[in-house]
Amino acid sequence: MKTVNLGFLGCGNIGGGVWHLLNEMHDEILARDGLDLRVKKALVLSIPLARTDVPAEILTESAEDVLTDPDIAIVCEFMGGSHPAADFMRRALENGKTVVTANKMALALNWHSLQAAADKSGAGLYYEASVGGVIPIIRALTVSLEADRIDQVMGIVNGTTNYILTRMAREGSDYAEVLADAQKLGLAEPNPEADVEGMDAAYKLSIMSSIAFHTRVTVDCVYREGITGVTAEDIACGREMGYTLKLLAIGKRRGDTIEARVHPTFLPADHPLSRVDGSLNAIFVHGAYCQDMMLQGRGAGDKPTASAICGDIVCAALNERPQRASLRYTEQPDPALTLTDDWTCRFFIRVSAKDAPGVLAAVASRFGQEGISIATMLQKGAGVSGRARLIFITHEASEHAMRRALAALDPDIAAVESVIRVEGE
Ligand SMILES: NC(=O)c1ccc[n+]([C@@H]2O[C@H](COP(=O)([O-])OP(=O)(O)OC[C@H]3O[C@@H](n4cnc5c(N)ncnc54)[C@H](OP(=O)(O)O)[C@@H]3O)[C@@H](O)[C@H]2O)c1
């Protein structure tokens, strides 16, 4: 039997879930793995205000009690935010303690200094729960698929936005109405910005793409558009044309170029990601050898997240040699790979057009000048002020060419109302 003392940095929703799992599963883990896992200290901001049923004698308001205790071998970080969480994790690693974290923001923004501290001291850095909650995407990419060449990771990695889009699609409701309801139900934060503006998904994509493509894809390289501009009308028009709208985190490698983007995306209704509804997460991966595969599960919540975190804890406690991301250790991206913001995809374009002869030809001609051809068109009768709603789905086109074509459209003839990228065909 091996006794392993753990220290928690943070003990709220996730820390409490991990505490409960470790208590409930203690004897099974001991019998199966010979590990006696004990939580020695748990840092909170304020003991009197702590929202936890972890025994008071374990709680502390001093990070030093966790970071410098020689008996604590594994530090588990569930504080959230970049600072001081990243500083605390770095200090724990420098002190030779293995770190397990669920914090995508701190990891995505400080990964290299954390990995450097881990490399220097020989401690482990584990972060399975930082992307997709319980979905084992980090292990899939770093262990199971290590020998493959991954060219696509495409995921629904934010449960709040997937819940909002699912309800907008089912009920035909507007974004603001569903968001307010999600906030009442506790499914969206009082300040939802990080979720609805795509920041949370961008942190996760930065981590997934860096691992999948063996290069550094920093958060500021991720193109980002949230769901605040999505309308029930777009969702309904897309559905009529056979598409489902999702907020996707997309990382692709095409030859020597990498693209990383988070934006609302139409997928064919029969794509596996189209059927992932509500607060579920799913990540679709394509590789030269593994081909298409998809992992699906709960991306948040204390129990599913605790399952992923405790898997890391057991793995760290069992292995003398720490698990490492198969990431080139450099502040710079791989020089052989270029990050591009000029990807190609199909586009859904909705315009309010003058109801007059020749308008369609004028729009098609603008697109044609940029080498963009139209695959499908739908007209939705006369809209505001006698103008017609026209919806185009294009063939594959370059992002830059599309921006130029749209900028050149005369708004008196065709005012652009929505531009949504189409993937998965
Ligand atoms: N919630 C999810 O479903 C989920 C899923 C996957 C990953 N995660 C990640 O897990 C982490 C924790 O999330 P959570 O939902 O558990 O957050 P939470 O409920 O707000 O808990 C945060 C904990 O950290 C403590 N804390 C915060 N700042 C501190 C500071 N400066 N000094 C000392 N203690 C501090 C808080 O103390 P008090 O108790 O005194 O306030 C609380 O115990 C985040 O990084 C999140 O992104 C969450």
The ligand as a Gaussian input file, in Angstrom:
#p B3LYP/6-31G(d) Opt

LIG

0 1
 N      -17.487000      23.892000     -12.822000
 C      -17.263000      22.977000     -13.771000
 O      -18.168000      22.228000     -14.170000
 C      -15.871000      22.816000     -14.335000
 C      -15.611000      21.854000     -15.321000
 C      -14.308000      21.690000     -15.800000
 C      -13.314000      22.509000     -15.316000
 N      -13.601000      23.461000     -14.359000
 C      -12.524000      24.308000     -13.843000
 O      -12.334000      23.998000     -12.479000
 C      -11.879000      25.155000     -11.783000
 C      -12.735000      25.385000     -10.550000
 O      -14.090000      25.572000     -10.897000
 P      -15.240000      25.588000      -9.781000
 O      -16.516000      25.559000     -10.543000
 O      -14.988000      24.559000      -8.755000
 O      -15.016000      27.044000      -9.121000
 P      -15.594000      27.546000      -7.722000
 O      -16.786000      26.756000      -7.316000
 O      -15.727000      29.031000      -7.841000
 O      -14.426000      27.229000      -6.672000
 C      -13.229000      27.959000      -6.597000
 C      -12.524000      27.612000      -5.280000
 O      -11.260000      28.261000      -5.276000
 C      -11.163000      29.111000      -4.114000
 N      -10.435000      30.291000      -4.528000
 C      -10.684000      31.084000      -5.594000
 N       -9.766000      32.074000      -5.668000
 C       -8.930000      31.886000      -4.627000
 C       -7.779000      32.578000      -4.155000
 N       -7.307000      33.664000      -4.779000
 N       -7.150000      32.113000      -3.049000
 C       -7.618000      31.016000      -2.413000
 N       -8.688000      30.303000      -2.815000
 C       -9.346000      30.739000      -3.901000
 C      -12.594000      29.404000      -3.682000
 O      -12.632000      29.717000      -2.296000
 P      -14.047000      29.999000      -1.542000
 O      -14.691000      28.651000      -1.383000
 O      -13.630000      30.575000      -0.221000
 O      -14.786000      30.942000      -2.400000
 C      -13.274000      28.064000      -4.027000
 O      -13.056000      27.144000      -2.978000
 C      -11.908000      26.287000     -12.820000
 O      -10.620000      26.452000     -13.364000
 C      -12.860000      25.785000     -13.879000
 O      -12.562000      26.344000     -15.151000
 C      -14.848000      23.627000     -13.862000

